[in-house]
Amino acid sequence: MQPQTPPVPAPETGPPESRQSSPGEALDALPARYYTDPDIARAETQRIFEKSWQLVCHESDLPGPGARLSATAAGRDVLVVRTEDGSLAAHLNACRHRGTRLVTEPEPSGKAIRCPYHGWTYKLDGTLVGAPEARQIPCLDKPKLGLHRVKVETFLGFVFVNLDLDAVPLAESCAGLVEAVGHYADADLVPVGKDRIHRIPPDGEQHANWKVIVDNYLEGYHVPVAHPSLMRLLDYQAYTVDIQESYALFEAPLRDKPSSNWMERLYQRLAEPIPGLTEADRRIWRYAVIYPNTLIDFYPDHVLAWTALPTAQDRAAIPGAFYTRRGESARTRLARRLNIHIGWVTTDEDADLVERVQAGLATPGYEPGPLSRREAAVGWFAHKVRQDLDSAEGAR
């Protein structure tokens, strides 16, 4: 039996009837306790993360049969492997014998998965095929002792896993996203630099609840105040969002006016689409959030995919990686370097902001005020979180 998760207080107001906010409509943020209450943080593991698609890597991280890696999903260590027929399989990364972690570092190939402790051996699909001195193990039932299966799917070239074996396919729930940005991302993307989605760097943690980080990503309302570089680069008045059931997609056109900052001005001049994009993609940045915690930036010169993984009630790791396409021009490479540098500046600004928000949310008696219509996606996210936390409680 799984341990009982604590009850979550019901929301004060119901969800809006429409994804489009009407004039004067109040959009509700999450109450402060959703970011500060350890009981809610524990409930999220079972009610949100164990039932949602979690980004773990890109297909390029599993180049051929036998390639495998481990990643974190819903607080579990998950093993993802490329099988002999080229498809993907995923399992909990624990030997069925004594629970030994099977894979710690990515491996490029191999015909089987062998436990480093006692040598129990599994096929790439997780089937147990061998155990040393098997006659000494009473009641060894190999068919029943395969690795615990985890659902796996590729979407836009990225690999997602889900502990819920009955989950709706991501390609089905996010079909509109493929139509909008499918020309940016697929299995042919190649990584730039050493960062990878499945690796959590030592300094890759922010001092905020994971939802504060997602909230911050979900709105441009703070751009004029908090991000001078973005305000110089982006046409803030044309910043739009398309909110669907399972994702939100933002579009932010670049300004025609040259920036007063030389690096940003040079980027504006050099920006050139990577192979596969069109001229119409040259002057626009796109951002997508796949509920609950997958975040993907679609730039003319690269793609950045990352995720927000809770490590504590007030901490979250943010592993991610940059991607491009083979055949990009030298001009695009230079533009990407400039863009990534600008992005690091923005990331540092956001890290300070979310830490400030987390500290403020812990103030006794504090509750968030009304949202701007520019924060409609924050309201969408709040509704999704409430819905997941409260529906499970109502079903008990």
N, C-alpha and C positions, 0 to 999 in steps of 0.2 A: 504493500500500500504506500502511496505517496503521502507525505505529510500534508495536513490541512493548511491551506494558505489563509492568512487573516482576512477578515471581511474588509471591504473598501467602502467608505461612506458614499452614499449616492450623490450625484451631482445636484446642485441647487436648481438648475434649469435644464430643460431638454434641448436637443440638437435643433439647429435651424432646419426648416423644411426644404430649403433650396441651397444649392452650392453657390448661387449668386446672391450676394447681400443686397438688400434693397435700401433705399435712402432711410436713414434713421434706425435701421436694424442694429440691435446690440449683439456683438459677437463676444462670446464668453471665453476667457482664458481659463486655464486650470487653476483651482485654488492652490494656495501656497503649500498646503500639506502634501500635495502630489509630488512635490520636489524635495521635501524634507523628511517625510515620515518613513522610517526604515521598514515598517510593515507594508507600505505600498510598494517600496522598492523590491521587497521579497515577492510580493504578489505578482509583480510585472514579469518575473522570470517565467512563471507557469502560465499566466494568462495572456501575455503578449509575446515574449520571445520564443517560448516553446511551440507557438502556433503560427509563427510568421516566417517568411523567407529571409534568411540572413546571408549577406554577402560575405564570401570567404576568399575568393581569388579570381583570377582571370584564366581563361582556357590556356593561355600561353604558359602558365605556371605548371601545366600538366602536359608536356609536349608529346609524349608517346606512351605506348602500353607499359604498364608497371609504374609509371611516374606517380608519386604520392606525396602528400603534405598533410600537416595538421593545422587546424584553425579553431578559433573559439566561436561557439554559437550557443546562445541561451545558457551561458555558464558551463557548457559542456566542451570537452575536447573532442573534436570531430576529425576523422580521417577521411580524406577525399583521394580517390585513386582513379587513374585511367585504366580501364580494363583492356583485355586482349583485342576486343572487337572495336576499340576506339571510343566506346561510350564511357560514361562516368558512373562510379558507385561511391557511396558514402556510408560510413559506419561510425559508431562511437569508438573512440581511439583507446580501447581497453580490452585486453585479452580476456576471454571468457574463463580462463583458468583461475588466475589470482589478481586480475585487474591491472596488470602491467601496461603502461603506456607503450604502444607498439611503434609509433613513429614520433620522433622528436624534431628532426631536421628533414627538409624536403629531399627526396631521392628521385633521380631521373629515370630509373628503370627498375625492373625486377619482375620475376615470374610469380612470386608468391609473397605473402606477408608472414614473417616469422617472428614470434615473440622472442625478445633477447634474454628472457629470464629462464624459461624451461623449454623453449623450442617448439611450442604449439604452433602449427603452421596452417595458414588459411589461403584459399584461393583469393584472387583479386576481388571476386564478388562477395567475399566474406565467409564462404563455406569452409568449415573446419575439415581439413584433409589429413592431418597427422598430429600425433602426440607421442613423444618418446616414451618407450616402455608402456605402451598403451594397456598391456595385460595387467599392469600393476594399478590401473585406475578402475575401480569398480563402477559399473553402470555408466561407462563412457558412451554417450549417445551422440555421435558426431553430427547427425542432421539437426539435432536440437541445440547444438553448441556453436553455431555460427556467430559471427560478430553481429551485434545489434545494428539493424539497418536504419539509415537516415535517408530521407528523401532528398534528391539532388536534381538540379535543373540548371541549364545554361540559358541566359537571357542577355541579349545585347553583347554576347561574347564573354560575359561574366558568369561565375559559378556561384550559385546560391544553394543553401541547404535548409531543410525544414524538419524538425523533429516530429511534426504532425504528419503521419503517413497518409492522411486523408485530405491534406491541404489542396485547395484549388491551385492549379498550375499558375505560376507567375506570368507566363506568356498569355494566359487567358485573362487574368485580372488586370494586366497592364498592357493590353493589346494596343491601345491608342498611343502609348509611349513609343512603341516600335515604329509606328507610322510617322511620329514627329521627329524622332532622333535616331532611328535605326541606321541612317547613313553615316552617323558618327562612329558607331561602336559595333564591333563584331569580333569573331574569333581571330581575325587577322591583325588586330592591334598588337603592338609590341611595347614592352615597358621601357620607360626612360629612367635611368638612375637605378639606385639599389633598393629603394623602398618597395615593399610589397604589401598587399592588403592583408595577407595572413600573418604578417609579422608585426608585433607591437613593439615599436622602438622604445628605448629606455626613457626618452623624453617626450613620448607621444601621449601624454595624459593631460587632460584639462581639469581644473578644480571646479567642476560643476556637475550637477545631475545631467544625465544624457539628454533628457527632454529640454533642458535649458539650451543645450547646444543645437538641437534640432529646431527649437523655436527661433533661435537667432538666425539660422540658415533660411527659415521659411518666410522671411519678410525683408523688404528693402526700406521700410519706414525709418530705420536707424542710419541709413547710408548718408544723408546730408549732414548729420551730426558727427558720426563716428568714423566715417571712411572718406577722408578728403581725396584720396587717389581715385576711388571709385566714382566719386561725385564729378571729378574732372573728366573721367573716361566715359561714363555711362550717361545716357539720356534718361534721367530719373523720371521725368514726366511720362515717358513711354514704357516704363517698367511694368510688365503685365504678368498675370499668373492664370493658368488653366488648372482648376481643381477638379479631380476625378475621384472616384471611390477609393482607389488604392495608391494614387500618386498625385503629386502636384508638379507642374512644369512651369518654370519662369522663363521669360524672355527679356533681355536687357540690351537694347541697341546701343552701339557705340556712338558717341557724339561726333559730329562733323567738325566742330571747332577744335583746333589743336590744343592740347593740354599745355599749361604753363610749366609743367615739370618736364625736363628734357628726356628722361627715360620713358615716361608715358607717351610723350610726343613721338619718340622714335618708334615705340610699339605701334601707335596708330598708323604710322607711315609704312611699317614693315608687315603688318598683319596680313597673312596670306593663308588660305585654307590648305589643310593637309589633303593628300589624295583621297578622293571619295566624296569630298564636300563640294558645294557649288559656290558660285560667286555670291549668291544671296546669303551665304553663311559667313562671309568675310567680316561683316560689320555688326555681328550680333553675338552675345554670350547667352547661353542657356544653362539653366540649373534644374535638376530634378531631385525630388525626394520620393523614394519608394517606401511606403509605410512598412515598418516603423522607423528604421534607422539607417537606411541606405541613401547616400548622398552622392550625386554624380554631376560634375561640371563639364559642360560641352563647349569648348572654345574652338575658334577657327584653327588654332595651331596645336591643340592637344586635348586629351580627355583626362580628367582627374576623378577617380572613384575612391570613396572612403566610407567609413562607417563609424558610428558612435556606440562603443561597447561599455556598458556600466561596469565599473570595477569596485564601486562602493556607492552608497546612497548619494554622496556629493562628489563623485569622481567618475570620469569616463575616459577611456582610451580612444584615440582617433586614428587608427591605422589606415593607410591609403597608398595609392600609387598613381604615377603619371603614365600616360600612354600616347603613342603616336602611330603613324603608318610608315611602312617602308616606302622609300621613294620620295620622301619630303624634300623640299628644296633647302638650300643653305639659308635662304631668307626666312623660311618658316622656322628653322632651328633657332635662329637668332631671336625671332619674335617670341618663340616659346620660352626661351631663357629669360627674356624681359618680363613676360607675363607671369612666369613662376615666381620671379623676384617680387613683382607687385603683389602676387598672391600671398607670399610669406609676410609681407607688411600687413596686409589685411588680416591674416590669420593671427598675428600677434595682437592686433587691435581687438579682434573678437575674443581671444583668450582672456584678455583683461576684462572685457565686457561681461562675459558669462560668469567669470569669477565674482564680479561685483553683483550680478543678479542673484547668484546663489547665496551670497552673504545677506543680501537684502531680503530674500524670501524667508530666511530664518528669523527675521525680526518678529518677536511675539506680537500677535494681533494683526499682522499685515495681511492684506488680501489684494490681488491685482485689480487695477482699474479697468475701464472699458477699452476694448481694442479699436484701433483705427480700421477703416475698410481696407487700408493697405496691409493690414495684418490678417486678412481673411484666411490665409493658409494656416496661420497659428490657431485660429478658431476651428478649422477643419481637423487639425492634428489633435487639439484638445478633445474634440468630439470623439475621434477614433480611440483615443486612450481611455476616455470615460466608458465608451461602449464596450471595449474589451475587458476592462476591469470589473465593470458592473454587471455585464450580461452573465458572466460565469457565476457571480454571487447569486444572481436571481434564479439561476437554474438549479441551485443546490436545495 
